[in-house]
Amino acid sequence: MSKLVRQDGIVIGNVEDKENPTNPVARWLISGFDRSLLTLVATLAPASIHEVGCGEGRLARMLYRVYRVPLRASDFAFEVTESNLRRGDDGITYLQRSIYDLLPEEDHAELVICCEVLEHLEQPRQALRKLRDLAAPNYILSVPREPLWRAMNLARLRFISAWGNTPGHLNHWSQSGFARFLESEGFLAERWRSPLPWTMVLGKFE
């Protein structure tokens, strides 16, 4: 388990170490997530990518290794961004920027990816509208699939006092609930993936 760090009261980074998981089940789950993401990106062949809420940069590094296109990776957390900048990953432009402060003239890309972010936000609708303002041709979004996510935490005796809720998760969507949330903001889903225990969707805004 990674050290629990907060900025402005919000848990930053990953509660669990997704870079080097020691548990074989965790490795299998994360591998399934990565395969689903790469499968969706492969259908697009984007010329540029922006990962919003990149955390420690694990997905950004994976995407650049595979696609070798200009890749922008932003996160609101100062500590995480400074660590990413110190590492100096080739081909990736890291910047400290909240999802609420995205700038269409700077942050536009052919593909915008926002994975494991919306569940942490007090204002997910405002965040989704900021993503829409980037006017990307394609978006990939993912969130934990509830109530499966919490049930799996309880099954491994994690976060029992919070009924399996991972620290920092404020919003909880089933796949159908997430679909309704996106549709209410004009998001047109084109492809769904369900890597256990996540919901992932490729689509665009009307």
N, C-alpha and C positions, 0 to 999 in steps of 0.2 A: 504494500500500500504506500502511495506517495504521501509526502508530508502535506497536511491540510493547510493551505495558505489562502488568505482572504485579502481582497482589495475593495475598499468601500463597502464592506459587509458581504461581498460576493465571493464565493469559493472560486479560485482561479486554478487553471491547469486541471490535470486529471487526478481524481481521488485515488484511482488505481493506476499502476504503472502499465501503460499499454505498449511502451517501447520494448520492454524486456520482461514480459509476464513469465513468472516461474511456474504457474499452475497450468497443466496441459489443457484443461478445459478452457481456461481463459485464452490461451494461445489459439485454440480452435475457433472460439467465438470471434476473436479479433481478426483472424485470417478470413473468416466468412464475411465479415464487414468489409474488409479490404477488397476481396474478390468482387463483391457486389458493386462497390464504388468504381473499381476499375472497369468492370463490365459496362456500366452506364457511360462512363467517360469515353470508352472505346467506340461507342455508337456515334459520337459527335466529332471526334478529331479536332478539338478546339485549337485555335492559334494563340490563345492567351487564357490564363486562369487566374482567378482571385479567390483564395480561401479566406472567408470571413470567420473570425474566431478560431484562429489556427492553433491556439494553445502552444504546446512545446514544439510544434512544427513537424510532427511525425507524418501526417498525411501529406503536407506540402513537399517534404523530401521524397516520399514515395512517388507522388505524382510527377515531380520533376525528373526523377530517375527514369520513369517510363516514357514520358512525353516530350521532355526537353523543349518546352515552350516557355515564353516569358511568364513567370509565376509571381504573383503578389500575394503576400500572406499577412493579414492584419489581426491584431488582438488588442483588447482594451487594457490588458494587464501590463504594467510597466516592467515588473520583475521578469515575466515570461518573455516579453519582447527584448529586453536587454540580454537575456540568456541566448535567444535566437541570434541576435546581432553579433554577440561575441563568438558564436560558433562559426558564423560566416559561411553559410551553405551556398555553394555555387548555384547561380541561376535563379535564386529566390530573393525578392525584395521584401524584407520584413519592415513593418511599421506598427507603431502603437497608435491604435485608433479604435474607438468604440463603434459598434454597429450602428448606434444612433447618430454618429457623426460622419458617416460615409459620404464621400463627395463624388457625384456622378462624373465630373470632369476628370477626376484622378483615379477613381476606383473601378471604373468600367472594365469589363473583360468579356470575352466571348462566352466564358463559362464562369459562373459564380457558384462556389460551393460553400455551404454553411451546415456543418455537421456537428451535432451535439452542442448546440448553442441555445436554441430557442427555449429549451426547458429550464434554462437558468435565469431567464429574464423576467423582470417585473412587468415589462410592457412588450410582450411578444408581438402584438399587432403593430405597434409603432416600428418595431425592428423589421417586420416583414415589409412594411411600406418603404422603409429605407432601402431594403434590398430591391424592391420593385423600381425605385427611382434610379437604380444603376442601369436599367434598360438593357440588361444582358439578353442575348438570344436564348440562353438556356441557364437553368439553375438546377443544382442537386442539393436537396435538403434531407437531413435525417434527425430523428429524435428517438429516445428510448420508447419501446412499445410497452404500454401499460395495459393491464396490471401485471403483465408477464415479468417486466423488469423487477418490480418490487418482490414478486413471488420468488424469483430466482435468488434475489438477495436473502430473503428469509430462509430459503432452502439451504443456503450455505452459512446461516447464522450471522449474517451481516446486517448492521443497522436495525437491530430488532426493536429497540425503543422507539424508532421512527417508522415502524411497520414496513421496513425494507426500503424506505426512501433514501436514496443516495444524498449525502450532504450537498446542498446547493440547488437541488432540483425543485423548482417552484411550480412548474407546469407539468401536467400528466395527460398524455393523449394515447388513446387506442389508435389503431390504424384508421378506423372509420372516423373517429373524432378529429384526428389530424387532417384527414381529407376534407371534412366539413370546415375546419378552421381555415385551411388554405383556400378553399373555394369561396369562402366569404370575403376574401381579399383579392379575388380575381385571378387566382393561380390556377392554371390549367395543367393538371397532372397528365403526363404522357406514358410514363413507365413506373411501376411500383416494384420495389424489391423488399424482401422481408428477412434479412440476415438476423438470425436469432442473437439477442432479443431487441432488435431495432426495427424501425420503419424508415425506409429510404425512398425518395421519389425524385424523378427527373421531370421537369416541366418548364413552363414559362408563364409570364403574366399576360393577361389580356391587354 
